[in-house]
Amino acid sequence: MPQEKSIIDVASVGVLVDKTPKDARYLITNMATNSKNFGTKADAYTKRVNEVSSSNLKSQIQAFSSSQKELISFV
């Protein structure tokens, strides 16, 4: 894919085809390892969404309801 090619070219400080096969493999292996260790923003977002506890959600709904009641009584 073009985006991946650009990322690899930047990481290789030039173009990947100018590297020896050994250097190219080393570079790509390091990039893949780094990617596995840190994940992506999408992974972090999905994890946060799936980890919402029902008790936490219930308390947030109650707090929201209370603030709405205060706002209505103020108006």
Buried (B, 14 or more C-beta within 10 A) or exposed (E): EEEEEEEBBEBBEEEBEEBEEEEBEEBBEEBEEEEEEEEEEEEEEEEEEEEEEEEEEEEEEEEEEEEEEEEEEEE
